[in-house]
Amino acid sequence: MRIARYSVEETIRYGVVELAGDGGANPETVSDLTGDPFSGPVKLSGVRHGLADVRLLAPVLPRSKVIGIAKNSVPGQDVAPAPTTIPAVFLKPNTSVIGPGEAIQLPALSTDPALEAELAIVIGRICRSVTPERVPEVIFGYTVTNDVTARDLMPAGVPWGVAKSWDTFTPLGPWIVTHLSVEEASSLAVTGLVDGECATRGTTRGLIHGIAELVVFVSSIMTLLPGDVILTGAPAGSAPIRAGQTVTIEVEEVGQLTNPVIGEAA
């Protein structure tokens, strides 16, 4: 199932997306849900919209936090080396989150901005100190993210937040896929494209610390809330971007997220 957050007739709703390739009776539509799936039970309202007639938003607007994982891959390797250290965690503010089609605004201070194509984990319930066995219970689903980074603003000794926390630096979308198991999500192709040309390509098999390990570790440090997002890391590293380009992140079985890139307003 794909859960989208969307805007129609000046209201923001959640809905279930059906695509043409699904073979269902209502292709390219979004079926409205009653309420917010992160705050309680929901059901189909009976209202359906054409997918082209709604504006897709970031599938979650995190109530609390976006958790990033630094240096969680070895670019060029499809199979990650055995973990030897604990995951490197950093936080991104919820003000950095944007949705499909919204512009990534590059700060004038940076001369080396870059895309980082990643799979993101969306948490579905309040949890703390999650055991490996309980990881599937607390994951609501997965979405696509671009962990935009000002690479020149992260020299040695400078906190990662300086390079990663700018407004618009966490595009998410286009929806949340809820049907993938942890094992299935751990073997997906992840691609970053700039103006339609491949800039990075890897798979989630190349993550040093896998999905289950990340949820276990992060939840041992902090309470996770419904709608929190864990960025798993860029299995193919980063690639430069500049104003005027269009960036697309594709994650196999999850979706495609596209955002234009603009410069900072004068």
N, C-alpha and C positions, 0 to 999 in steps of 0.2 A: 504494500500500500504506500502511496505517496501522499503526505500531508503537506499542504501549502498554506501559507498565510498570504492573503490577498486583499486588495482594495477594489470595491465596486460601488458605484453610486455614493461615493464619499463615506463609506463605512468599511471597517476592517474586519475581516472574517477569516475563519479557517475552513478548509475544504479538502476533499479527496479528489486527486487528479487521476484522470483516465486518459491514456495516450492511445494513438491509433494502433501502435504495435502490440497493445495488450489483447486485442481481439475481443474486447467487450462491446456492449451495445451502445455506448455513449462515448465515442472517441473524441479526444481533444476537448474535454470538458472538465470542470471542477464542480463537484457536488457539495453544497454547503453543509457545514456542521453546526450544530447548536452549541455555542459556547467555545471555551478554550480547552483543548485537550491536555494542557499542562496543569489545569486547576481542577479538573473533575471529569466525570463521565460525560461523553458527548454522543450524539446520534445524528444521523442524516436528517436534515430539515425538510427534504423534498424539493428544495430549490436547486436548480442546476444552471450554470453559466457556461458559455463558450470560453475556452481557455484564452482565445484571442481578445475576448471582451473584458478581461479583468487585468489588473496590474499586480503582478507577483511581487511580494515584499520579502525581506529577509524572513526565513521561515520561523525563526525565533528572534525576539528582541530580548536578549538575556536580561533577566531580572537582576542578576548579580554579577556574573563574570564570564570572561572568555579566558581559558587557560591554554597557553601555548607550550609546546615542548621543543626545546632547542637542540640542534645537532643530533637529531634522531634518525639519521640515515647516513649511508655512505654512497653518494651519487655514483651511478654506474654499476652498482651491485644489485642484483635481483634478490639475492639472499643475504640478509643482514648478518653481521658477525654476532657472536654470543655477547649479550650485555655484560659489561665489566664495571659499570658505574650506575648510580641511580639516575633516573631521568632528570634533565635540567628544565625546571619549570619557570615560566614567566607569566605575568598577567597582562591582558589587554583590556582597556575600558570598554564598556558597552557602547560608548559614544563612537567607537571605531567601526561599529557594525553598519553595513549598508546591504541593500538587496540587489537582485538582478537588474541590470540596466542603469543603476545609479552610478554616478561618476566617482572614480578614484581621483582624489585631488592631491597632487604631489606638492609637498612644501618647498618653498623657494630655498630653504636652508639646505636641502639635500641635492647632491649632484650625482648620486648613484642609487636611484630607487629600483626595486626589483620585485618581480612576482615570485611567489612560492606556492605551487599547486599542492593542495592537501585534501585528505579526507578528514571530516570533522565528526566527532561523536557528540550526540545530543543526549543529555541526561533527562530521564523521565520522572524521577522521584527523589525526594529528600533521602540522602544516604551518607553514611560515614563509616570508614573502616570496612569497606566492601571486601568480602572474600572472593577468591577466584571463581568459586562456584556460583556466586550471586551476581556476577558481572552482567549476564544477559538480562537479569530482572530489572536492573537500574538503567539500562540503555533504552531510550525511546526510539532511537534510530540514528541515521547517518545523513549528512549533507555534504555539500561541496564548499570549499573555502579557498580563498586566496589570502595568505598571510603576507600582505604587502610589507616590504621592509626597506628602510632607507639604509642601505649597507654602509655608506660612508659615515653614518652616525652611530656605529657600534664598534669603535676600536676597542682594543683590549682594556678591560677595567671599567668600561662604561656600561651601565645597566642596559639590558636589551630593550626595556620599555621605551627608551629614547628613540630607538629606530623603528619601533613597531606600534606605538600607541597613538599615532596621529589619527584625527577624525578621517573616516572613510577607508582605513587600512585593514578592515576585516570584512570584505564582501562574503556573504553567505547565501546559499540557495542552490537551485531554484525552489527546492522542497525538501522534505525529510522522507527518506525511504525507511520504512519500519519493518520490512520483511526479511532483511538480511541477517543471518546468524553472525556471530563473532568470527567464526571460521571463514565464512564467505567474504566478509568485509576485510579479512586479512590477506586477500589475494586478488586485489583489484588494480587495474591499470589506472594511472594518474598522469594526466597530460596537461601541460601549459602551452597555450598558443598565443602568439602576438600577431595581430592582423591576419589571422588565419594560418600562420606558419608555425610549425612545431618548434617550441623553444626549450621545453624540458619534457622528459618522459621517463617514468619509472613505475613501480608497483608497490602496493602496501606490503608485499613480501619483504621489501628492503628496509622496513622500519626496524631499528635496533631494539627498541622497546615496543612490543606489540600492544594491540588494543586492550586486551584484558589486563596486562601489566600496568598500563597507564591509568586505567580506572582504579585499580587496586592502590597504586602508589599515590595518586592525587587525592583520593578519598581518605588516605591515611593521614594527610596533612590538613585537609579542610573539608568542611561539610559541603556536599554538592547539592544543588537545588534544581528543581524542574526547570528546564530551559537553559541550564548551564551548558557551555560548549567546551569540549576539549579538542584542540587542534593537534593532530597526530604527528605532524612534521612532514617536511617536503622530501619524498623519496628520491626525487631527481635534482634536488638543490634549487638554486634560484636562477633567474634570467633578467636582464635589464629591461626596463620599460621607460617610456617617455611620454610627455603630453602629446595628444593627437592620435595615439594608438588605441587599439581595442584589444583587451585581454580576455581570453576565454580559458576557463579551467574545466576540464572534463574528468570525471571519475566514473569508470565503468560500472554499470548497473545502478548508478545513483543519479547522475544528471550532468548538465552542462550549465555553467555560470559565466555570463558575459558582462563586462563592464567597460565603458569608455574611460580613458585616462585624460585628465585635464591638468593644467598648471594652476598654481595658487593665484587667486585674484589679486590684481594690483591694488 
